[in-house]
Amino acid sequence: MLTVGQILSNIRKEKNIALKDAERQTRIRKRYLAAIEQENWSLFTSRVYIAGAIKTYASFLGLDPAKAMAYFRRDYEKKESTTFKKRLPRLQFLPESKKMVIGALSTVFLLFVFYFGYQINQFVSPPEVQIITPEKRIFRNLEKITVVGVTQKESVITIFNETIFPNEQGIFTYDFPLKKGANTLQMSVEGPNGKVTNKTLQFTLE
């Protein structure tokens, strides 16, 4: 029974497409494309990133992305991680030291609560998206502009049905052609937690 990696690899080889050419066309790094074909999912940072890459790669090769994802869901097994707890030795404190120890433990506890709350908020909240450039919204004598934004590095950005992946710093770019008058750019950003942020930008070419 063929797996999604084998199917994509076979199609690419039948079409005589080199990985470096697929990298240039899909804007997905060659090592990630090779990882998909070899089903080396450990190279990816999240299942959302894997899904986005598979859909983009399948579309490029002419395979129905939904069909590719069906094969992926059939074969993918989520790896379980085990967390080991280390028992702390029982300490005997002098009465004068107890207040200092209690204060230190209280500080550590508050920091833990703050960090845990932050992680929970990150898990349930949609990804934040910030547009770095361009700063202005009205242009003259330009055929296109380059939109540069920043979000979570594991997010998947979709603009006009094109999938874009941010770099290690979470920065992504998109070349947006302009026509005379008002121009609307709509983007959808799906974070590693599956939450989505939609953003609409308006540009005017005079």
N, C-alpha and C positions, 0 to 999 in steps of 0.2 A: 504494500500500500504506500503510495507516494506521499511525502510530506510537503508542506508549503515551501520549504527551502529547496527540496529536490525539484519541485515543479517550476519554481522561478529560475533555478539554475539551468534546467533543461531548455526552457524557452529562450533564455539569454544566449545559450550556446547554439541553439538552432538558428537564431537570428544573427549569429556571428557578431555579437556585441561584446566588446571588452569591458571589464569592470571600470576602467578609467573613463571610458566613454559614457557608461551608465552614470558614473559619479558626476560628470559634467552636465548631463541632461537632467538628472533628478535633484542635483544639489545635495545629495547625501554622500557622505564620505565613503570611499571605497572599502574601508575596513568594516563599516557597518553593513554595507551591501554583502560583503563576503560572510559576515557573521549571520546574516539572514539566511543565506544559502546553506551555511553549515549548521544553522540553528543553534548558534552559540549565543543564547539569550543573556548570558551573564555579562556580556560586553555592554548591554544597555542599562540605563539607569532606572527605567520604569516600563511598565506594560503599555502605558499610553504612548511612549516614544516608539516602542516596537510596532504598535498598531499603525501609527502614522507613517512610519517608514515602509511597512509592508504595503499599505494602500498606495503610496506614491510609487513604489517600485513596480507593483502589479499593474498600475495604470500605464506606466511607461512601457512595460513589456506587452501591453495589449490584453492583459488578463483582468477579468472582472474583479475589482477590489473586494466586493462582498464575498465572492467565492474564495478568494485567497484568505480572507479573515475566517471563513468557515473552516478551512483546513487548519489554520493556526489555532483556533479555539479547540479543535478536536485533539490536537497533539500537545498543546502547551500544558505543562504541569507546573503549577506555582511551587517554588522551592520554599520549604519551611526553615526558618532560622531558630536556633535554640539559644536562649539567654541563660547563662549560668550565674547563679548568685553565690557570692563568697561570704561565708559566715565570718563575722568579725569577732575577734577574741574579746572576752570580757575583761574590762579594764577596771582597776581600782583607783579611784581618784581621792586625793586629799580634800578635805572640806573647803580649803581656800581656792582650790582649782575648779570646783564644781560650777561656780558662776561663770567662769570663763568658758568652760566646756559647753555649758547650756547655751550661752550666747552664740558661740561658734556654730553649734548644731542648729540653732534657730535661724541663723543667717543662711546656712546651707539649705535648710528646708525652704525658706522663702525664695531663694534663688531657684530651687528645683520647681517650686510651684509656679513661679514666673515663667521659667523655661517650658514647663509642661503646658501651661496655658497658651504660650506663644505657638508651640507645635500644634496644639489642637486647633487654634485659629488658622494656622497655615493649612491644616488638613481639610477644614470645612469651608474655607473661603475661596472664591474664584481668584485666579492669578491677577496680580496688578500689572498694568501695561502703561508704560510711559513713552511718549514720542519725544525723541531727542532732537531730530531734525526732520523736515525744515521747521524753523520757528515761525516764519510768516506763512500766510495762507493765500496771498495774492501775488501772481507772477506775470511777467511779460516776456514774450519772445523765447519761450521754453517749450521744447517738445515733450520733455519728461522731467520728473523730479525723483530723487532717491529718498525714500522714507526710511528713517532709522529709528528703531525703538528698542526698548529693553523690557524683559519680563523674566519669569523663572526659567532657568536654563533647560529644564526638562519639559517645557511646554511645547505644544504644537500649534503653529499659527496657520490659519487658512485665510487667504485673500483671493477673491474671485476664483474659487475652486482650486487654487494652487496652494500646496502645502509647503510651509517654510519652517525650518528648524533653527533655533537660536544657537549661537556658539557657546563655548564654555562659560562666558561671562553673561550669558542671557541676552546678548545683542543680536538683533535680526535686521535685515535690510530688504527693501522691495522697490524696484523701479516702476514708477507709476506714470504712464503716458498721459499727457494733458491734451484736452481739446478746448476749443474756444468756449468761454463761459464757465458755468459751474461744473465741477468735477467732484464726485462722491466716491470715497474709498471706504469700504466696509471690511473689517477684519474680525475674525473669531479666534480667540486664544483659549485652548484647552489645557489646563494645568495637569500635573501628574496625579492629582486627586480626582480628575474627571470633571471638575467644575469648569464652567466656560464664562469668559468675559467677552462681550461684544463691544466693538468700538467703531465709531463712524467719524471720518475726517472729511472736511469740506475744503476744496482748493478752487481758486478762480484764476482762469487765464484771460487776461485782458487783451 
